[in-house]
Amino acid sequence: QVQLVESGGGSVQAGGSLTLSCAVSGYSYSHYCMGWFRRDSEGVASIDSAGNTNYADSVKGRFTISKDNAKNTLYLQMNSLTPEDTAKYYCAIVEYSSLWASRVCPLHLGSRGQGTQVTVSS
């Protein structure tokens, strides 16, 4: 059974930074896409099993997704945060499809964690 456990959310002022972490276990996909989404279905960033990354236009240049395969942990470094980034962020994983090669995967369709709240004040 897939398990995803997020941590690292919190409150920060505009312009600040936060790093989200997600411990992932129990998946058996040979080819997968994992990442972060917010507001029910808004994909933020994803990384596939080959290490290819995609970002939503709204976060390009500010957010960085990465994964540590040895630790089975996914990260989202968020810089230059704005109040518009305020949301509950979910870590998720889906089986990979080549249809998603150049965009953020539809992570809301996969297995997800419980979410972590990010609040940015102006």
All heavy atoms as an XYZ file, in Angstrom:
914
protein
N       0.839     -1.187      0.000
C       0.000      0.000      0.000
C       0.878      1.241      0.000
O       1.811      1.351      0.791
C      -0.905      0.003      1.223
C      -1.896      1.147      1.250
C      -2.853      1.038      2.424
O      -2.884      0.033      3.126
N      -3.622      2.081      2.641
N       0.556      2.163     -0.902
C       1.348      3.381     -0.999
C       1.095      4.266      0.226
O      -0.040      4.470      0.631
C       0.996      4.152     -2.281
C       1.838      5.413     -2.372
C       1.204      3.277     -3.517
N       2.171      4.771      0.777
C       2.063      5.727      1.882
C       2.894      6.950      1.562
O       4.037      6.829      1.105
C       2.533      5.098      3.190
C       1.574      4.059      3.751
C       1.941      3.653      5.164
O       3.107      3.511      5.489
N       0.935      3.454      6.006
N       2.318      8.118      1.798
C       3.016      9.385      1.584
C       2.770     10.252      2.814
O       1.612     10.460      3.197
C       2.494     10.095      0.337
C       2.567      9.295     -0.972
C       1.202      8.744     -1.349
C       3.105     10.155     -2.095
N       3.830     10.736      3.398
C       3.727     11.527      4.615
C       4.476     12.839      4.415
O       5.702     12.857      4.299
C       4.288     10.771      5.833
C       4.155     11.619      7.091
C       3.580      9.432      6.001
N       3.709     13.934      4.383
C       4.297     15.260      4.163
C       4.694     15.905      5.482
O       4.121     15.624      6.524
C       3.313     16.192      3.454
C       2.802     15.709      2.121
C       1.422     15.095      2.221
O       1.087     14.571      3.307
O       0.670     15.125      1.236
N       5.649     16.805      5.373
C       6.036     17.650      6.499
C       6.658     18.926      5.963
O       6.981     19.007      4.767
C       7.030     16.917      7.418
O       8.194     16.563      6.701
N       6.782     19.913      6.830
C       7.489     21.125      6.444
C       6.634     22.337      6.162
O       7.159     23.421      5.898
N       5.320     22.186      6.214
C       4.479     23.350      6.005
C       4.570     24.315      7.165
O       5.211     24.040      8.182
N       3.922     25.459      7.004
C       3.936     26.448      8.075
C       3.519     27.803      7.579
O       2.968     27.933      6.480
N       3.793     28.797      8.397
C       3.448     30.179      8.061
C       4.713     30.970      7.816
O       5.693     30.832      8.552
C       2.644     30.801      9.206
O       1.424     30.127      9.400
N       4.668     31.808      6.801
C       5.832     32.611      6.437
C       5.348     33.917      5.841
O       4.227     33.991      5.309
C       6.729     31.827      5.454
C       6.017     31.585      4.142
C       8.064     32.501      5.253
N       6.167     34.936      5.915
C       5.824     36.204      5.286
C       6.165     36.172      3.802
O       7.021     35.392      3.360
C       6.567     37.344      5.976
C       6.040     37.639      7.377
C       6.569     38.955      7.909
O       7.714     39.315      7.648
N       5.745     39.665      8.666
N       5.501     37.023      3.063
C       5.759     37.121      1.631
C       7.244     37.368      1.384
O       7.880     38.153      2.092
C       4.926     38.242      1.018
N       7.769     36.655      0.394
C       9.189     36.750      0.099
C      10.019     35.685      0.784
O      11.196     35.507      0.459
N       9.404     34.989      1.716
C      10.113     33.974      2.461
C      10.195     32.644      1.737
O       9.725     32.498      0.596
N      10.760     31.668      2.425
C      10.985     30.340      1.847
C      10.519     29.243      2.793
O      10.521     29.426      4.019
C      12.472     30.135      1.554
O      12.958     31.076      0.627
N      10.131     28.135      2.198
C       9.803     26.928      2.944
C      10.233     25.725      2.120
O      10.257     25.796      0.881
C       8.295     26.809      3.204
C       7.661     27.652      4.308
C       6.142     27.507      4.269
C       8.193     27.275      5.669
N      10.549     24.648      2.805
C      10.850     23.393      2.121
C       9.900     22.320      2.622
O       9.820     22.072      3.831
C      12.298     22.950      2.366
O      13.189     23.946      1.878
C      12.582     21.641      1.643
N       9.170     21.721      1.710
C       8.285     20.612      2.038
C       9.007     19.292      1.785
O       9.792     19.179      0.832
C       7.017     20.661      1.197
C       6.219     21.964      1.217
C       4.956     21.817      0.375
C       5.890     22.381      2.627
N       8.739     18.314      2.618
C       9.296     16.977      2.445
C       8.172     15.964      2.406
O       7.116     16.180      3.002
C      10.237     16.636      3.604
O      11.309     17.542      3.685
N       8.411     14.860      1.739
C       7.409     13.803      1.645
C       8.122     12.451      1.639
O       8.880     12.158      0.710
C       6.574     13.968      0.385
S       5.354     12.653      0.117
N       7.862     11.666      2.657
C       8.399     10.309      2.711
C       7.441      9.383      1.967
O       6.254      9.329      2.300
C       8.559      9.871      4.160
N       7.962      8.696      0.962
C       7.131      7.861      0.095
C       7.539      6.400      0.250
O       8.734      6.087      0.233
C       7.280      8.274     -1.382
C       6.269      7.533     -2.256
C       7.123      9.781     -1.537
N       6.550      5.535      0.385
C       6.858      4.109      0.507
C       5.715      3.271     -0.040
O       4.602      3.775     -0.239
C       7.112      3.753      1.978
O       5.947      3.982      2.754
N       5.996      2.027     -0.309
C       4.959      1.067     -0.683
C       4.522      1.063     -2.126
O       3.620      0.324     -2.498
N       5.164      1.862     -2.992
C       4.744      1.859     -4.392
C       5.554      0.841     -5.179
O       6.680      0.527     -4.824
C       4.871      3.248     -5.016
C       6.281      3.776     -5.118
C       7.039      3.601     -6.268
C       6.844      4.482     -4.053
C       8.305      4.109     -6.356
C       8.120      4.988     -4.142
C       8.850      4.801     -5.295
O      10.133      5.300     -5.387
N       4.946      0.368     -6.275
C       5.609     -0.669     -7.057
C       5.658     -0.324     -8.543
O       5.946     -1.192     -9.367
C       4.893     -2.011     -6.862
O       3.541     -1.890     -7.241
N       5.388      0.931     -8.882
C       5.424      1.312    -10.289
C       6.848      1.239    -10.821
O       7.778      1.707    -10.188
C       4.927      2.748    -10.461
C       3.563      3.031     -9.904
C       3.378      4.076     -9.003
C       2.453      2.273    -10.262
C       2.128      4.369     -8.484
C       1.201      2.555     -9.750
C       1.045      3.597     -8.870
O      -0.192      3.874     -8.368
N       7.005      0.697    -12.006
C       8.313      0.725    -12.652
C       8.621      2.131    -13.135
O       9.748      2.606    -13.059
C       8.350     -0.250    -13.825
O       8.148     -1.573    -13.401
N       7.591      2.771    -13.655
C       7.725      4.143    -14.133
C       6.631      4.970    -13.448
O       5.439      4.627    -13.559
C       7.584      4.214    -15.648
C       8.574      3.359    -16.377
N       9.904      3.711    -16.497
C       8.451      2.168    -16.993
C      10.539      2.768    -17.168
N       9.686      1.818    -17.469
N       7.040      5.989    -12.772
C       6.097      6.763    -11.975
C       6.319      8.255    -12.181
O       7.325      8.693    -12.750
C       6.240      6.431    -10.488
C       7.625      6.709     -9.961
C       8.013      8.005     -9.599
C       8.555      5.691     -9.838
C       9.288      8.259     -9.152
C       9.836      5.946     -9.381
C      10.204      7.229     -9.036
O      11.465      7.493     -8.586
N       5.358      8.999    -11.713
C       5.480     10.449    -11.648
C       5.026     10.844    -10.244
O       3.944     10.427     -9.800
C       4.608     11.117    -12.700
S       4.777     12.912    -12.750
N       5.837     11.578     -9.547
C       5.459     12.026     -8.217
C       5.666     13.525     -8.111
O       6.405     14.122     -8.895
C       6.225     11.290     -7.120
C       7.729     11.437     -7.158
S       8.549     10.708     -5.703
C       8.156      8.984     -5.875
N       4.976     14.122     -7.172
C       5.116     15.566     -7.048
C       4.133     16.153     -6.071
O       3.665     15.482     -5.147
N       3.802     17.414     -6.310
C       2.974     18.190     -5.394
C       1.828     18.868     -6.148
O       2.026     19.390     -7.240
C       3.825     19.262     -4.710
C       4.997     18.708     -3.976
C       6.232     18.424     -4.498
C       5.060     18.363     -2.597
N       7.052     17.915     -3.520
C       6.365     17.871     -2.335
C       4.155     18.425     -1.531
C       6.760     17.451     -1.067
C       4.552     18.015     -0.271
C       5.841     17.531     -0.049
N       0.676     18.860     -5.522
C      -0.437     19.637     -6.049
C      -1.111     20.372     -4.906
O      -0.890     20.072     -3.732
C      -1.430     18.762     -6.829
C      -2.271     17.831     -5.987
C      -3.533     18.218     -5.562
C      -1.818     16.563     -5.657
C      -4.319     17.358     -4.814
C      -2.587     15.703     -4.912
C      -3.844     16.107     -4.471
N      -1.922     21.357     -5.227
C      -2.631     22.152     -4.239
C      -4.029     22.465     -4.730
O      -4.336     22.284     -5.909
C      -1.853     23.438     -3.933
C      -1.692     24.343     -5.134
C      -0.710     25.497     -4.836
N      -0.623     26.419     -5.969
C       0.265     27.400     -6.087
N       1.169     27.607     -5.126
N       0.260     28.189     -7.138
N      -4.860     22.942     -3.849
C      -6.233     23.346     -4.204
C      -6.953     22.258     -4.996
O      -7.469     22.505     -6.092
C      -6.224     24.659     -4.986
C      -5.567     25.772     -4.216
C      -5.777     27.130     -4.869
N      -4.933     28.115     -4.204
C      -3.794     28.569     -4.693
N      -3.362     28.137     -5.844
N      -3.095     29.449     -4.023
N      -6.995     21.102     -4.460
C      -7.726     19.955     -5.003
C      -7.073     19.338     -6.237
O      -6.956     18.131     -6.337
C      -9.179     20.316     -5.337
C      -9.972     20.659     -4.094
O      -9.648     20.102     -3.022
O     -10.900     21.477     -4.176
N      -6.696     20.145     -7.216
C      -6.175     19.537     -8.439
C      -5.130     20.370     -9.173
O      -4.765     20.035    -10.292
C      -7.338     19.242     -9.400
O      -7.997     20.439     -9.758
N      -4.674     21.446     -8.569
C      -3.702     22.315     -9.242
C      -2.292     21.742     -9.103
O      -1.659     21.846     -8.039
C      -3.750     23.723     -8.641
C      -2.781     24.686     -9.292
C      -2.730     26.045     -8.597
O      -3.604     26.297     -7.732
O      -1.837     26.838     -8.914
N      -1.810     21.151    -10.176
C      -0.464     20.617    -10.158
C       0.555     21.722     -9.974
O       0.477     22.753    -10.641
N       1.502     21.508     -9.085
C       2.531     22.501     -8.802
C       3.854     22.111     -9.461
O       4.462     22.893    -10.183
C       2.716     22.661     -7.288
C       3.892     23.589     -6.975
C       1.434     23.192     -6.649
N       4.299     20.906     -9.196
C       5.564     20.421     -9.746
C       5.562     18.911     -9.701
O       4.978     18.315     -8.798
C       6.740     20.965     -8.954
N       6.233     18.314    -10.680
C       6.329     16.858    -10.695
C       7.690     16.425    -11.203
O       8.375     17.170    -11.916
C       5.204     16.227    -11.521
O       5.288     16.612    -12.879
N       8.049     15.207    -10.832
C       9.306     14.611    -11.273
C       9.020     13.151    -11.575
O       8.325     12.483    -10.816
C      10.404     14.784    -10.201
C      11.736     14.254    -10.688
C      10.004     14.151     -8.868
C      12.919     14.678     -9.801
N       9.538     12.669    -12.708
C       9.243     11.287    -13.053
C      10.404     10.376    -12.662
O      11.436     10.837    -12.148
C       8.867     11.151    -14.529
C      10.010     11.491    -15.477
O      11.188     11.333    -15.091
O       9.718     11.899    -16.621
N      10.237      9.099    -12.907
C      11.230      8.129    -12.465
C      12.563      8.291    -13.183
O      13.585      7.788    -12.707
C      10.696      6.706    -12.654
O      10.106      6.544    -13.925
N      12.560      9.009    -14.307
C      13.804      9.291    -15.026
C      14.459     10.583    -14.551
O      15.537     10.928    -15.022
C      13.539      9.372    -16.530
N      13.774     11.284    -13.660
C      14.325     12.527    -13.138
C      13.904     13.778    -13.886
O      14.382     14.868    -13.582
N      12.991     13.638    -14.857
C      12.518     14.807    -15.582
C      11.539     15.594    -14.721
O      10.653     15.014    -14.082
C      11.826     14.372    -16.875
C      12.752     13.583    -17.779
O      13.815     14.054    -18.153
N      12.365     12.363    -18.120
N      11.674     16.905    -14.734
C      10.835     17.760    -13.901
C       9.947     18.665    -14.748
O      10.309     19.055    -15.861
C      11.685     18.634    -12.967
O      12.568     19.438    -13.759
C      12.516     17.781    -12.032
N       8.786     18.991    -14.206
C       7.880     19.964    -14.818
C       7.277     20.824    -13.722
O       7.075     20.359    -12.599
C       6.758     19.251    -15.596
C       7.234     18.718    -16.929
O       7.598     19.469    -17.816
N       7.239     17.406    -17.064
N       7.002     22.078    -14.074
C       6.476     23.035    -13.113
C       5.277     23.778    -13.689
O       5.214     24.028    -14.901
C       7.544     24.067    -12.742
C       8.755     23.498    -12.046
C       9.859     23.069    -12.770
C       8.783     23.377    -10.653
C      10.960     22.529    -12.130
C       9.890     22.848    -10.010
C      10.964     22.421    -10.757
O      12.064     21.889    -10.118
N       4.359     24.145    -12.813
C       3.298     25.047    -13.216
C       3.917     26.411    -13.529
O       4.908     26.804    -12.902
C       2.277     25.180    -12.093
N       3.350     27.121    -14.481
C       3.881     28.436    -14.859
C       3.944     29.373    -13.655
O       4.846     30.207    -13.550
C       3.017     29.057    -15.954
C       3.204     28.371    -17.296
O       4.209     27.651    -17.471
O       2.343     28.561    -18.173
N       2.990     29.232    -12.752
C       2.904     30.144    -11.615
C       4.049     29.986    -10.619
O       4.276     30.871     -9.786
C       1.571     29.948    -10.887
O       1.449     28.608    -10.430
N       4.791     28.882    -10.699
C       5.857     28.653     -9.723
C       7.229     28.513    -10.374
O       8.236     28.387     -9.666
C       5.573     27.402     -8.854
C       4.201     27.493     -8.214
C       5.730     26.124     -9.646
N       7.299     28.551    -11.696
C       8.579     28.404    -12.382
C       9.551     29.485    -11.925
O       9.195     30.655    -11.829
C       8.389     28.498    -13.897
C       7.936     27.211    -14.544
C       7.788     27.368    -16.052
C       7.272     26.099    -16.684
N       7.014     26.258    -18.138
N      10.769     29.074    -11.653
C      11.791     30.012    -11.209
C      11.766     30.274     -9.721
O      12.693     30.879     -9.172
N      10.703     29.819     -9.032
C      10.611     30.034     -7.582
C      10.646     28.716     -6.803
O      11.183     28.664     -5.698
C       9.302     30.763     -7.244
C       9.166     32.126     -7.898
C       7.956     32.881     -7.351
N       6.701     32.183     -7.611
C       5.844     31.823     -6.668
N       6.103     32.062     -5.386
N       4.699     31.196     -6.984
N      10.057     27.676     -7.374
C       9.994     26.378     -6.695
C      10.932     25.388     -7.373
O      11.112     25.426     -8.596
C       8.580     25.810     -6.752
C       7.552     26.541     -5.929
C       7.810     27.772     -5.345
C       6.291     25.980     -5.729
C       6.859     28.437     -4.594
C       5.324     26.619     -4.975
C       5.609     27.859     -4.416
N      11.485     24.477     -6.587
C      12.342     23.426     -7.116
C      11.943     22.095     -6.500
O      11.902     21.972     -5.273
C      13.818     23.701     -6.816
O      14.198     24.958     -7.370
C      14.698     22.611     -7.426
N      11.662     21.134     -7.361
C      11.319     19.801     -6.891
C      12.540     18.893     -7.023
O      13.315     19.014     -7.975
C      10.121     19.221     -7.672
C       9.619     17.918     -7.029
C      10.457     19.014     -9.138
C       8.303     17.409     -7.611
N      12.708     18.019     -6.051
C      13.826     17.077     -6.104
C      13.454     15.827     -5.312
O      12.496     15.839     -4.537
C      15.094     17.707     -5.532
O      14.916     18.053     -4.172
N      14.212     14.774     -5.538
C      13.965     13.549     -4.772
C      15.274     12.883     -4.415
O      16.239     12.951     -5.166
C      13.041     12.584     -5.524
C      13.548     12.080     -6.876
C      12.451     11.252     -7.539
C      12.840     10.844     -8.944
N      13.710      9.686     -8.987
N      15.279     12.299     -3.258
C      16.436     11.550     -2.774
C      16.028     10.081     -2.810
O      15.287      9.615     -1.942
C      16.797     11.998     -1.357
C      18.057     11.345     -0.837
O      18.327     10.175     -1.207
O      18.773     11.979     -0.052
N      16.491      9.364     -3.813
C      16.066      7.975     -3.987
C      16.533      7.089     -2.831
O      15.846      6.153     -2.442
C      16.591      7.427     -5.307
C      15.935      8.094     -6.507
O      14.751      8.450     -6.454
N      16.685      8.274     -7.570
N      17.679      7.395     -2.270
C      18.201      6.583     -1.169
C      17.315      6.703      0.074
O      17.168      5.749      0.839
C      19.621      7.000     -0.843
N      16.728      7.892      0.249
C      15.870      8.131      1.408
C      14.392      7.991      1.079
O      13.553      8.167      1.970
C      16.128      9.526      1.974
C      17.527      9.724      2.523
C      17.686     11.122      3.107
C      19.078     11.307      3.701
N      19.254     12.671      4.257
N      14.075      7.714     -0.201
C      12.663      7.655     -0.641
C      11.901      8.889     -0.199
O      10.779      8.807      0.318
C      11.983      6.398     -0.084
C      12.500      5.135     -0.729
O      12.779      5.104     -1.919
N      12.647      4.095      0.069
N      12.514     10.029     -0.412
C      11.927     11.286      0.030
C      11.878     12.285     -1.112
O      12.837     12.424     -1.873
C      12.707     11.869      1.213
O      12.702     10.928      2.284
C      12.086     13.173      1.695
N      10.762     12.961     -1.202
C      10.517     13.988     -2.208
C      10.549     15.341     -1.518
O      10.077     15.468     -0.389
C       9.156     13.758     -2.856
C       8.713     14.690     -3.965
C       9.538     14.439     -5.222
C       7.235     14.499     -4.248
N      11.088     16.340     -2.204
C      11.195     17.675     -1.619
C      10.589     18.716     -2.560
O      10.546     18.537     -3.785
C      12.653     18.043     -1.373
C      13.384     17.093     -0.462
C      14.183     16.081     -0.991
C      13.278     17.200      0.916
C      14.858     15.200     -0.160
C      13.951     16.326      1.757
C      14.732     15.328      1.209
O      15.397     14.446      2.036
N      10.141     19.811     -1.960
C       9.737     20.983     -2.734
C      10.312     22.210     -2.035
O       9.859     22.585     -0.960
C       8.211     21.099     -2.847
C       7.721     22.228     -3.746
C       8.080     21.945     -5.203
C       6.218     22.445     -3.604
N      11.332     22.793     -2.647
C      11.911     24.036     -2.137
C      11.113     25.191     -2.713
O      11.024     25.333     -3.934
C      13.387     24.134     -2.542
C      14.043     25.461     -2.182
C      14.189     25.663     -0.681
O      14.570     24.744      0.030
N      13.852     26.855     -0.212
N      10.549     25.994     -1.840
C       9.706     27.113     -2.277
C      10.331     28.423     -1.840
O      10.485     28.665     -0.634
C       8.299     26.966     -1.681
C       7.638     25.636     -2.002
S       5.937     25.530     -1.424
C       6.194     25.584      0.343
N      10.686     29.245     -2.816
C      11.288     30.551     -2.550
C      10.378     31.661     -3.052
O       9.464     31.415     -3.849
C      12.652     30.651     -3.236
C      13.645     29.629     -2.736
O      13.649     29.262     -1.562
N      14.501     29.164     -3.631
N      10.644     32.863     -2.595
C       9.886     34.045     -3.027
C       8.382     33.799     -2.935
O       7.625     34.082     -3.872
C      10.273     34.427     -4.461
O      11.649     34.668     -4.569
N       7.960     33.281     -1.825
C       6.548     32.935     -1.646
C       5.669     34.183     -1.633
O       6.077     35.254     -1.151
C       6.361     32.150     -0.348
C       6.847     30.697     -0.416
C       7.072     30.130      0.976
C       5.850     29.844     -1.182
N       4.474     34.032     -2.180
C       3.485     35.114     -2.213
C       2.196     34.619     -1.547
O       1.994     33.397     -1.405
C       3.170     35.541     -3.653
O       2.379     34.520     -4.278
C       4.441     35.751     -4.470
N       1.310     35.530     -1.161
C       0.037     35.093     -0.564
C      -0.755     34.149     -1.473
O      -1.524     33.323     -0.981
C      -0.695     36.416     -0.334
C       0.397     37.403     -0.107
C       1.486     36.983     -1.051
N      -0.556     34.273     -2.789
C      -1.253     33.392     -3.734
C      -0.795     31.943     -3.626
O      -1.461     31.036     -4.141
C      -1.073     33.884     -5.164
C      -1.810     35.170     -5.523
C      -1.262     36.394     -4.816
O      -0.017     36.463     -4.613
O      -2.049     37.275     -4.440
N       0.329     31.708     -2.973
C       0.815     30.346     -2.760
C       0.167     29.688     -1.549
O       0.398     28.497     -1.302
C       2.344     30.349     -2.576
C       3.078     30.792     -3.820
O       2.718     30.339     -4.922
O       4.029     31.606     -3.676
N      -0.614     30.444     -0.798
C      -1.285     29.885      0.378
C      -2.236     28.781     -0.046
O      -3.115     28.979     -0.893
C      -2.062     30.982      1.120
O      -1.135     31.927      1.662
C      -2.893     30.394      2.254
N      -2.055     27.599      0.515
C      -2.871     26.433      0.163
C      -2.415     25.241      0.992
O      -1.376     25.286      1.653
C      -2.730     26.097     -1.321
N      -3.204     24.180      0.911
C      -2.763     22.900      1.455
C      -2.046     22.165      0.325
O      -2.598     22.043     -0.782
C      -3.938     22.081      1.959
C      -3.552     20.933      2.870
C      -4.760     20.384      3.599
C      -4.349     19.392      4.678
N      -5.514     18.861      5.423
N      -0.845     21.729      0.580
C      -0.023     21.080     -0.428
C      -0.023     19.571     -0.181
O       0.242     19.106      0.935
C       1.405     21.617     -0.387
C       1.536     22.986     -0.989
C       1.018     24.100     -0.349
C       2.166     23.173     -2.223
C       1.114     25.363     -0.907
C       2.278     24.435     -2.782
C       1.745     25.517     -2.131
O       1.845     26.767     -2.694
N      -0.306     18.837     -1.251
C      -0.361     17.384     -1.176
C       0.783     16.777     -1.987
O       1.051     17.191     -3.124
C      -1.687     16.866     -1.730
C      -2.895     17.294     -0.948
C      -3.554     18.483     -1.256
C      -3.389     16.516      0.089
C      -4.669     18.889     -0.538
C      -4.510     16.906      0.814
C      -5.143     18.093      0.492
O      -6.243     18.487      1.204
N       1.402     15.785     -1.413
C       2.376     14.966     -2.123
C       1.616     13.791     -2.726
O       0.715     13.233     -2.082
C       3.422     14.490     -1.106
S       4.567     13.258     -1.712
N       1.950     13.408     -3.950
C       1.202     12.342     -4.610
C       2.081     11.598     -5.600
O       3.120     12.113     -6.044
C      -0.026     12.914     -5.322
N       1.619     10.414     -5.976
C       2.324      9.600     -6.965
C       1.301      8.919     -7.872
O       0.234      8.490     -7.415
C       3.224      8.548     -6.283
C       4.048      7.777     -7.313
C       2.420      7.597     -5.405
C       5.146      6.907     -6.691
N       1.624      8.885     -9.163
C       0.787      8.194    -10.148
C       1.684      7.363    -11.041
O       2.882      7.650    -11.185
C      -0.028      9.171    -11.029
C      -1.040      9.930    -10.203
C       0.882     10.137    -11.758
N       1.103      6.375    -11.683
C       1.856      5.616    -12.665
C       2.104      6.509    -13.873
O       1.210      7.234    -14.325
C       1.108      4.348    -13.075
C       1.939      3.409    -13.932
C       1.291      2.050    -14.096
O       0.083      1.907    -13.785
O       1.999      1.122    -14.527
N       3.294      6.466    -14.403
C       3.685      7.400    -15.460
C       2.974      7.103    -16.787
O       2.721      5.952    -17.131
C       5.188      7.343    -15.688
C       5.672      8.260    -16.783
C       5.813      9.621    -16.540
C       5.956      7.776    -18.056
C       6.244     10.479    -17.531
C       6.379      8.630    -19.056
C       6.523      9.984    -18.786
O       6.930     10.826    -19.780
N       2.670      8.146    -17.514
C       2.192      8.042    -18.889
C       2.965      9.025    -19.748
O       3.195     10.160    -19.339
C       0.695      8.366    -18.971
O       0.295      8.511    -20.328
N       3.336      8.600    -20.939
C       4.076      9.485    -21.850
C       3.240     10.686    -22.293
O       3.778     11.668    -22.795
C       4.555      8.710    -23.077
O       3.457      8.146    -23.769
N       1.934     10.612    -22.071
C       1.062     11.747    -22.405
C       1.419     12.976    -21.572
O       1.085     14.105    -21.925
C      -0.399     11.374    -22.170
C      -0.980     10.273    -23.063
C      -2.384      9.908    -22.595
C      -0.995     10.710    -24.519
N       2.100     12.765    -20.442
C       2.408     13.864    -19.532
C       3.848     14.342    -19.657
O       4.356     15.043    -18.797
C       2.162     13.422    -18.090
C       0.844     12.754    -17.882
C      -0.311     12.998    -18.557
C       0.544     11.731    -16.942
N      -1.322     12.178    -18.083
C      -0.820     11.400    -17.093
C       1.281     11.065    -15.976
C      -1.450     10.431    -16.319
C       0.663     10.102    -15.204
C      -0.693      9.782    -15.373
N       4.501     14.010    -20.744
C       5.935     14.216    -20.844
C       6.362     15.670    -20.654
O       7.434     15.932    -20.150
C       6.435     13.705    -22.184
N       5.532     16.608    -21.032
C       5.959     18.000    -21.001
C       5.104     18.859    -20.083
O       5.076     20.079    -20.220
C       5.943     18.584    -22.413
O       4.655     18.481    -22.967
N       4.417     18.228    -19.154
C       3.618     19.016    -18.212
C       3.579     18.334    -16.847
O       3.970     17.168    -16.728
C       2.204     19.228    -18.747
C       1.406     17.940    -18.976
C       0.070     18.268    -19.609
N      -0.764     17.099    -19.859
C      -1.698     16.658    -19.022
N      -1.903     17.274    -17.873
N      -2.424     15.611    -19.335
N       3.081     19.056    -15.878
C       2.939     18.478    -14.547
C       1.927     17.336    -14.611
O       0.865     17.476    -15.198
C       2.469     19.550    -13.537
C       2.301     18.938    -12.144
C       3.465     20.705    -13.482
N       2.287     16.222    -14.033
C       1.398     15.056    -14.051
C       0.094     15.368    -13.298
O       0.098     16.172    -12.370
C       2.076     13.868    -13.380
S       3.637     13.401    -14.132
N      -0.990     14.697    -13.680
C      -2.263     14.879    -12.958
C      -2.230     14.133    -11.623
O      -2.881     13.099    -11.436
C      -3.300     14.298    -13.918
C      -2.536     13.287    -14.707
C      -1.143     13.830    -14.853
N      -1.445     14.670    -10.695
C      -1.162     13.990     -9.446
C      -2.408     13.773     -8.587
O      -2.449     12.848     -7.784
C      -0.126     14.804     -8.665
C       1.226     14.901     -9.371
C       2.020     16.083     -8.842
C       2.006     13.619     -9.210
N      -3.411     14.627     -8.756
C      -4.616     14.497     -7.934
C      -5.353     13.184     -8.234
O      -6.229     12.790     -7.481
C      -5.552     15.680     -8.169
C      -6.041     15.798     -9.580
N      -5.235     16.225    -10.611
C      -7.263     15.551    -10.118
C      -5.936     16.226    -11.731
N      -7.165     15.820    -11.465
N      -4.990     12.517     -9.322
C      -5.618     11.244     -9.687
C      -4.935     10.045     -9.021
O      -5.440      8.932     -9.122
C      -5.584     11.055    -11.210
C      -6.307     12.120    -12.036
C      -6.137     11.834    -13.522
C      -7.775     12.200    -11.662
N      -3.814     10.287     -8.365
C      -3.054      9.195     -7.790
C      -3.216      9.068     -6.286
O      -4.157      9.602     -5.696
N      -2.300      8.379     -5.678
C      -2.279      8.243     -4.221
C      -1.664      9.489     -3.631
O      -0.672     10.001     -4.146
C      -1.455      7.020     -3.823
O      -1.996      5.846     -4.379
N      -2.238      9.965     -2.524
C      -1.786     11.210     -1.943
C      -1.579     11.085     -0.446
O      -2.108     10.175      0.185
C      -2.806     12.321     -2.214
C      -4.129     12.095     -1.477
C      -5.109     13.207     -1.736
N      -5.632     13.143     -3.093
C      -6.564     13.970     -3.553
N      -7.045     14.920     -2.768
N      -6.998     13.856     -4.787
N      -0.844     12.041      0.097
C      -0.695     12.118      1.539
C      -1.809     12.928      2.161
O      -2.780     13.295      1.494
N      -1.647     13.229      3.426
C      -2.699     13.954      4.143
C      -2.640     15.462      3.903
O      -3.572     16.186      4.231
C      -2.596     13.672      5.651
C      -1.532     14.470      6.401
C      -0.108     14.007      6.125
O       0.131     13.011      5.441
N       0.867     14.719      6.699
N      -1.561     15.928      3.320
C      -1.425     17.352      3.022
C      -0.757     18.120      4.142
O      -0.792     17.722      5.315
N      -0.129     19.224      3.763
C       0.492     20.115      4.731
C       0.163     21.560      4.346
O       0.239     21.922      3.171
C       2.010     19.877      4.820
O       2.575     20.663      5.868
C       2.721     20.194      3.509
N      -0.233     22.341      5.331
C      -0.701     23.699      5.069
C       0.466     24.673      4.936
O       1.395     24.665      5.755
C      -1.632     24.171      6.191
C      -2.166     25.575      6.028
C      -3.120     25.720      4.848
O      -3.873     24.792      4.535
N      -3.096     26.873      4.184
N       0.401     25.492      3.907
C       1.346     26.587      3.710
C       0.552     27.889      3.711
O      -0.395     28.039      2.943
C       2.109     26.432      2.381
C       2.939     27.669      2.090
C       2.991     25.186      2.419
N       0.923     28.790      4.593
C       0.243     30.076      4.694
C       1.258     31.193      4.538
O       2.238     31.245      5.267
C      -0.483     30.210      6.039
O      -1.413     29.132      6.186
C      -1.230     31.537      6.115
N       1.019     32.065      3.553
C       1.921     33.175      3.280
C       1.176     34.479      3.544
O       0.141     34.742      2.932
C       2.427     33.134      1.829
C       3.465     34.233      1.601
C       3.018     31.770      1.501
N       1.699     35.267      4.440
C       1.067     36.540      4.791
C       1.780     37.695      4.101
O       2.988     37.646      3.878
C       1.075     36.734      6.298
O       2.399     36.693      6.786
N       1.002     38.728      3.802
C       1.573     39.886      3.106
C       2.147     40.889      4.072
O       1.953     40.804      5.281
C       0.490     40.546      2.251
O      -0.600     40.925      3.061
